[in-house]
């Protein structure tokens, strides 16, 4: 948490959703060491799209899961809410809800 809040001070136009950040970190099977985690967060922030405030969270999630984009049902099994899944995938909440109800 301290790592993220420290790095967020350097970047403008990024979302400061600490609850979602925690879920992203704990969704990983192995939590990286603090130095590696700091580098992951820093690169996610540095290469994120400045017009989309949640882009760094999508990049961080992908980095923690070996570069894979997780499916909507997988994100749901990991404990993410419909709102959080919509943020991480870029799909509207209604479409996410519809896909989850179909499964």
C-alpha positions in Angstrom: 0.0 0.0 0.0 2.8 2.4 0.9 4.6 1.6 -2.3 1.5 2.4 -4.4 0.6 5.6 -2.6 4.2 6.8 -2.8 4.3 6.1 -6.6 0.8 7.6 -7.3 2.0 11.0 -6.1 4.2 11.2 -9.2 1.4 10.4 -11.7 -1.7 12.5 -12.4 -4.9 11.2 -13.9 -4.7 7.8 -12.3 -7.3 6.1 -10.1 -6.5 5.6 -6.5 -8.6 2.6 -5.8 -6.7 0.8 -3.0 -9.3 -1.8 -2.4 -9.1 -3.0 -6.0 -5.3 -2.8 -5.8 -5.3 -5.2 -2.8 -7.5 -7.6 -4.7 -5.2 -7.5 -7.7 -2.1 -8.3 -5.5 -3.9 -11.1 -3.6 -5.2 -12.6 -6.8 -1.7 -13.7 -7.7 -0.7 -17.2 -6.6 2.7 -15.9 -5.4 3.0 -12.4 -4.1 6.2 -10.9 -5.4 9.0 -9.6 -3.1 8.7 -5.9 -2.2 11.4 -4.8 -4.7 9.9 -6.8 -7.6 6.4 -5.6 -6.6 7.7 -2.0 -6.7 9.1 -2.5 -10.1 5.9 -4.1 -11.4 3.8 -1.2 -10.1 6.3 1.4 -11.4 6.3 -0.1 -14.9 2.5 -0.5 -14.9 2.2 3.2 -14.1 4.8 4.4 -16.5 3.5 2.5 -19.5 -0.2 3.0 -18.8 -2.5 5.0 -21.0 -2.8 8.5 -19.5 -6.4 9.0 -20.9 -7.7 5.9 -19.0 -7.2 6.2 -15.2 -7.5 2.4 -14.5 -5.1 1.2 -17.2 -2.2 0.7 -14.7 -4.4 -1.7 -12.7 -5.1 -3.8 -15.9 -1.4 -3.9 -16.7 -0.5 -4.9 -13.1 -3.1 -7.7 -13.1 -1.7 -9.0 -16.4 1.9 -8.8 -15.1 1.0 -10.7 -12.0 -0.6 -13.5 -14.1 2.3 -14.1 -16.4 1.0 -11.8 -19.2 -2.3 -13.5 -19.6 -5.6 -11.6 -19.8 -8.0 -13.3 -17.4 -11.5 -14.2 -18.5 -14.6 -12.8 -16.8 -15.5 -16.1 -15.1 -12.0 -16.4 -13.8 -12.0 -12.9 -12.4 -15.3 -13.6 -10.7 -13.9 -16.8 -9.2 -11.0 -14.7 -7.8 -13.5 -12.6 -5.9 -13.7 -9.5 -8.1 -17.1 -7.7 -8.2 -18.9 -6.9 -11.5 -17.8 -3.2 -11.2 -14.1 -4.3 -10.7 -14.3 -6.8 -13.6 -15.7 -4.0 -15.8 -12.8 -1.7 -14.8 -10.2 -4.5 -15.4 -11.6 -5.7 -18.8 -12.9 -2.5 -20.2 -16.3 -4.1 -20.8 -19.5 -2.5 -19.6 -21.0 -3.7 -16.3 -24.2 -4.9 -18.0 -22.2 -7.0 -20.4 -20.1 -8.5 -17.6 -23.2 -9.2 -15.6 -24.9 -10.8 -18.6 -21.9 -13.1 -19.3 -21.7 -14.1 -15.6 -25.3 -15.0 -15.6 -25.0 -17.1 -18.7 -22.3 -19.3 -17.1 
